[in-house]
Amino acid sequence: MGGKLLQIIRQVGIFMICAQMILHFKPSESYGKYIKLLISIMVLVQLFLPAMEILGSRGNGNFEGKIGFYTDILNESMEEVNITSVTAEKMLEEMTMEEIKTRINNQNAVEDEEKQPEAGEEEEGTKGEENIQVDRIEVGAGD
């Protein structure tokens, strides 16, 4: 653990030297505060990550176990959704076919009724014919 701590301090020291070099060669003074802010955040991250690795190593297996658990639940849910969607598609197809058959049967029944004259009626077109008269229409500019 002592060697790892020494390595972390060495990496942060080298980074700070490089950061000071970047600050020295910045293009203009107006960029200085932004570069310092960025460097400060990067140093904090370099110190924070190893500390979390040291402190979080105990709970690391627990975290991986939870990820695996939720991955399994997600996979099971996806399988259920696939099964449900296939069942729903089949049901929708059957209902559509039944509706089509019903409409075709209704249409055939209506056509059969129209073709067969009722008792006491003559064939279509002989008794119930009416004459339509259209009056003459004149189009002109004289109105």
Backbone as numpy.savetxt, mean C-alpha at the origin, in Angstrom:
# Nx Ny Nz CAx CAy CAz Cx Cy Cz
38.41 -5.92 28.55 37.59 -4.74 28.55 38.46 -3.48 28.55
39.61 -3.56 29.23 40.52 -2.41 29.27 41.07 -2.10 27.89
41.35 -3.15 27.11 41.87 -2.95 25.76 40.83 -2.32 24.84
39.59 -2.71 25.04 38.51 -2.15 24.23 38.30 -0.67 24.55
38.38 -0.32 25.84 38.23 1.07 26.26 39.37 1.92 25.69
40.59 1.38 25.71 41.74 2.10 25.14 41.56 2.29 23.63
41.03 1.30 22.96 40.80 1.41 21.51 39.74 2.48 21.21
38.69 2.58 22.01 37.65 3.59 21.82 38.25 4.99 22.00
39.05 5.17 23.05 39.66 6.47 23.30 40.59 6.83 22.15
41.34 5.87 21.63 42.25 6.12 20.51 41.47 6.56 19.26
40.36 5.88 18.96 39.55 6.24 17.78 38.97 7.64 17.91
38.47 7.98 19.10 37.90 9.32 19.31 39.00 10.37 19.20
40.19 10.10 19.72 41.31 11.05 19.63 41.71 11.30 18.18
41.84 10.24 17.40 42.18 10.40 15.98 41.10 11.18 15.26
39.85 10.91 15.56 38.75 11.64 14.93 38.81 13.12 15.28
39.11 13.46 16.55 39.16 14.86 16.97 40.31 15.59 16.26
41.44 14.94 16.07 42.56 15.56 15.34 42.14 15.85 13.90
41.49 14.87 13.26 41.02 15.07 11.87 39.96 16.17 11.81
39.10 16.24 12.81 38.06 17.26 12.84 38.67 18.65 12.97
39.72 18.79 13.81 40.40 20.09 13.95 41.06 20.50 12.64
41.59 19.53 11.90 42.19 19.83 10.59 41.11 20.34 9.62
39.94 19.71 9.65 38.84 20.15 8.77 38.41 21.56 9.16
38.33 21.84 10.47 37.96 23.19 10.93 38.99 24.23 10.48
40.26 23.84 10.49 41.33 24.78 10.10 41.25 25.12 8.61
40.86 24.16 7.77 40.82 24.37 6.32 39.40 24.62 5.79
38.49 25.10 6.62 37.11 25.36 6.17 37.11 26.50 5.15
36.15 26.47 4.20 36.16 27.47 3.13 35.85 28.89 3.61
34.97 29.06 4.59 34.69 30.40 5.10 34.28 30.31 6.56
34.31 31.44 7.25 33.98 31.47 8.67 32.52 31.11 8.95
31.63 31.35 8.00 30.21 31.09 8.23 29.91 29.60 8.37
30.79 28.75 7.83 30.58 27.31 7.94 31.08 26.74 9.26
31.83 27.52 10.04 32.48 27.03 11.25 31.50 26.47 12.27
30.43 27.20 12.54 29.51 26.73 13.58 28.79 25.45 13.16
28.52 25.29 11.86 27.86 24.07 11.38 28.80 22.87 11.43
30.04 23.11 11.09 31.03 22.02 11.13 31.25 21.59 12.58
31.34 22.56 13.52 31.52 22.23 14.93 30.34 21.43 15.47
29.13 21.82 15.07 27.94 21.08 15.50 27.97 19.65 14.99
28.30 19.48 13.72 28.38 18.14 13.12 29.46 17.30 13.80
30.61 17.89 14.06 31.70 17.16 14.71 31.29 16.76 16.13
30.63 17.66 16.85 30.19 17.34 18.21 29.23 16.15 18.22
28.30 16.15 17.28 27.35 15.03 17.19 28.08 13.73 16.87
29.03 13.80 15.97 29.78 12.58 15.59 30.60 12.05 16.76
31.20 12.94 17.57 31.97 12.49 18.74 31.04 11.83 19.75
29.87 12.44 19.98 28.92 11.84 20.92 28.47 10.46 20.45
28.25 10.31 19.16 27.85 9.01 18.64 28.98 7.99 18.82
30.22 8.44 18.58 31.36 7.52 18.75 31.51 7.07 20.20
31.15 7.92 21.14 31.22 7.53 22.55 29.99 6.74 22.98
28.86 7.06 22.41 27.59 6.45 22.81 27.48 5.00 22.34
27.86 4.72 21.10 27.70 3.37 20.54 28.48 2.32 21.32
29.77 2.52 21.62 30.46 1.49 22.42 29.88 1.34 23.82
29.44 2.45 24.42 28.84 2.35 25.76 27.57 1.52 25.71
26.77 1.73 24.68 25.54 0.93 24.54 25.88 -0.54 24.25
26.96 -0.75 23.54 27.36 -2.13 23.26 27.77 -2.84 24.54
28.48 -2.12 25.40 28.92 -2.72 26.67 27.72 -2.93 27.61
26.88 -1.90 27.73 25.75 -1.98 28.64 24.61 -2.83 28.08
24.46 -2.83 26.78 23.33 -3.53 26.17 23.62 -4.97 25.80
24.82 -5.46 26.09 25.14 -6.84 25.69 24.31 -7.84 26.49
23.88 -7.48 27.69 23.07 -8.40 28.49 21.69 -8.58 27.89
21.10 -7.51 27.39 19.75 -7.57 26.84 19.71 -7.86 25.36
20.85 -8.08 24.74 20.92 -8.27 23.29 20.16 -9.53 22.86
20.32 -10.61 23.59 19.62 -11.85 23.25 18.12 -11.71 23.42
17.72 -10.96 24.43 16.30 -10.72 24.67 15.69 -9.93 23.50
16.43 -8.94 23.03 15.96 -8.13 21.91 15.81 -8.98 20.65
16.80 -9.81 20.38 16.73 -10.69 19.20 15.59 -11.69 19.33
15.33 -12.16 20.55 14.21 -13.07 20.78 12.87 -12.41 20.49
12.74 -11.14 20.89 11.50 -10.41 20.63 11.31 -10.17 19.14
12.40 -9.86 18.44 12.31 -9.66 16.99 11.87 -10.95 16.31
12.44 -12.08 16.73 12.04 -13.37 16.17 10.58 -13.69 16.46
10.13 -13.38 17.67 8.75 -13.62 18.06 7.80 -12.83 17.17
8.08 -11.54 17.01 7.20 -10.70 16.19 7.28 -11.06 14.70
8.42 -11.55 14.26 8.55 -12.01 12.87 7.66 -13.24 12.65
7.66 -14.15 13.62 6.80 -15.34 13.51 5.33 -14.96 13.49
4.94 -14.03 14.35 3.54 -13.58 14.37 3.17 -12.95 13.04
4.07 -12.13 12.49 3.81 -11.48 11.20 3.66 -12.51 10.10
4.51 -13.53 10.08 4.41 -14.57 9.05 3.11 -15.35 9.17
2.70 -15.67 10.39 1.42 -16.38 10.59 0.25 -15.53 10.11
0.29 -14.25 10.42 -0.79 -13.35 9.99 -0.85 -13.27 8.48
0.30 -13.22 7.83 0.33 -13.15 6.36 -0.24 -14.42 5.75
0.04 -15.58 6.34 -0.53 -16.83 5.84 -2.05 -16.83 6.00
-2.54 -16.35 7.15 -3.99 -16.27 7.35 -4.64 -15.34 6.34
-3.99 -14.22 6.07 -4.52 -13.26 5.09 -4.58 -13.90 3.71
-3.54 -14.64 3.34 -3.53 -15.31 2.03 -4.66 -16.32 1.93
-4.85 -17.12 2.98 -5.92 -18.12 2.97 -7.28 -17.44 2.89
-7.46 -16.39 3.66 -8.73 -15.66 3.68 -9.01 -15.02 2.33
-7.99 -14.46 1.70 -8.20 -13.81 0.40 -8.55 -14.82 -0.68
-7.93 -16.00 -0.65 -8.27 -17.04 -1.62 -9.71 -17.50 -1.43
-10.10 -17.69 -0.18 -11.48 -18.10 0.12 -12.47 -17.04 -0.32
-12.15 -15.78 -0.06 -13.05 -14.69 -0.45 -13.16 -14.59 -1.98
-12.06 -14.80 -2.69 -12.09 -14.77 -4.15 -12.98 -15.88 -4.71
-12.86 -17.09 -4.14 -13.70 -18.19 -4.59 -15.17 -17.90 -4.33
-15.48 -17.38 -3.13 -16.86 -17.06 -2.79 -17.41 -15.99 -3.73
-16.62 -14.98 -4.02 -17.05 -13.91 -4.93 -17.29 -14.46 -6.33
-16.45 -15.36 -6.78 -16.62 -15.97 -8.10 -17.92 -16.78 -8.16
-18.18 -17.56 -7.11 -19.42 -18.35 -7.08 -20.65 -17.46 -7.07
-20.62 -16.39 -6.28 -21.76 -15.48 -6.21 -21.98 -14.78 -7.54
-20.90 -14.42 -8.21 -21.02 -13.77 -9.51 -21.62 -14.73 -10.53
-21.18 -15.97 -10.53 -21.74 -16.95 -11.47 -23.22 -17.20 -11.19
-23.60 -17.26 -9.92 -25.01 -17.44 -9.59 -25.84 -16.25 -10.06
-25.32 -15.05 -9.89 -26.03 -13.85 -10.32 -26.19 -13.83 -11.84
-25.15 -14.22 -12.55 -25.22 -14.26 -14.01 -26.26 -15.28 -14.47
-26.24 -16.47 -13.85 -27.21 -17.50 -14.21 -28.63 -17.03 -13.93
-28.84 -16.36 -12.79 -30.18 -15.86 -12.45 -30.64 -14.83 -13.47
-29.77 -13.92 -13.84 -30.15 -12.89 -14.82 -30.44 -13.50 -16.19
-29.64 -14.48 -16.60 -29.89 -15.14 -17.89 -31.24 -15.86 -17.86
-31.52 -16.57 -16.76 -32.80 -17.27 -16.65 -33.97 -16.29 -16.67
-33.85 -15.17 -15.96 -34.91 -14.16 -15.96 -35.10 -13.57 -17.36
-34.01 -13.31 -18.05 -34.10 -12.76 -19.40 -34.75 -13.76 -20.35
-34.40 -15.03 -20.23 -35.01 -16.06 -21.07 -36.51 -16.17 -20.79
-36.90 -16.09 -19.53 -38.31 -16.17 -19.17 -39.10 -15.00 -19.76
-38.52 -13.80 -19.72 -39.19 -12.62 -20.28 -39.31 -12.76 -21.79
-38.30 -13.25 -22.45 -38.34 -13.44 -23.90 -39.36 -14.49 -24.29
-39.48 -15.55 -23.50 -40.46 -16.60 -23.78 -41.88 -16.07 -23.63
-42.11 -15.23 -22.64 -43.44 -14.65 -22.45 -43.80 -13.73 -23.60
-42.83 -13.00 -24.11 -43.09 -12.08 -25.22 -43.38 -12.85 -26.51
-42.76 -13.99 -26.69 -42.94 -14.76 -27.92 -44.29 -15.47 -27.95
-44.78 -15.92 -26.82 -46.04 -16.66 -26.79 -47.20 -15.69 -26.53
-48.15 -15.59 -27.50 -49.29 -14.71 -27.26 -50.24 -15.37 -26.27
-50.90 -14.52 -25.46 -51.83 -15.05 -24.46 -53.11 -15.48 -25.17
-53.93 -16.25 -24.47 -55.18 -16.75 -25.05 -56.10 -15.58 -25.38
-56.70 -15.57 -26.56 -57.62 -14.54 -26.98 -56.94 -13.39 -27.71
-55.65 -13.37 -27.74 -54.95 -12.31 -28.46 -54.48 -12.85 -29.80
-54.45 -11.96 -30.76 -53.91 -12.36 -32.05 -52.41 -12.14 -32.04
-51.78 -12.56 -33.10 -50.33 -12.40 -33.17 -49.96 -10.93 -33.13
-48.78 -10.72 -32.67 -48.28 -9.36 -32.49 -48.21 -8.64 -33.83
-48.63 -7.40 -33.87 -48.51 -6.60 -35.07 -49.76 -6.55 -35.92
-50.74 -7.38 -35.70 -51.94 -7.36 -36.53 -53.06 -6.56 -35.89
-53.34 -6.77 -34.62 -54.47 -6.12 -33.99 -54.09 -4.76 -33.41
-52.92 -4.68 -32.79 -52.59 -3.47 -32.06 -51.79 -2.46 -32.85
-51.84 -2.51 -34.18 -51.07 -1.55 -34.96 -51.70 -0.18 -34.90
-50.89 0.83 -34.85 -51.35 2.19 -34.89 -50.57 2.92 -35.97
-51.24 3.85 -36.64 -50.57 4.66 -37.64 -50.08 5.95 -36.99
-48.89 6.30 -37.31 -48.30 7.53 -36.78 -48.19 8.50 -37.94
-48.71 9.71 -37.75 -48.62 10.73 -38.78 -47.66 11.82 -38.31
-46.84 12.23 -39.23 -45.90 13.30 -38.94 -46.29 14.48 -39.81
-46.57 15.64 -39.19 -46.90 16.84 -39.95 -45.66 17.36 -40.65
-45.93 18.11 -41.70 -44.86 18.66 -42.51 -44.18 19.79 -41.73
-42.86 19.75 -41.76 -42.08 20.78 -41.07 -41.37 21.60 -42.15
-41.54 22.91 -42.07 -40.88 23.80 -43.03 -39.80 24.57 -42.31
-38.66 24.58 -42.93 -37.54 25.30 -42.37 -37.22 26.44 -43.32
-37.16 27.63 -42.81 -36.83 28.75 -43.68 -36.50 29.97 -42.88
-36.02 30.98 -43.58 -35.63 32.23 -42.93 -36.77 33.22 -42.91
-37.93 32.90 -43.44 -39.04 33.84 -43.57 -39.86 33.99 -42.32
-39.57 33.35 -41.22 -40.39 33.46 -40.00 -40.22 34.75 -39.27
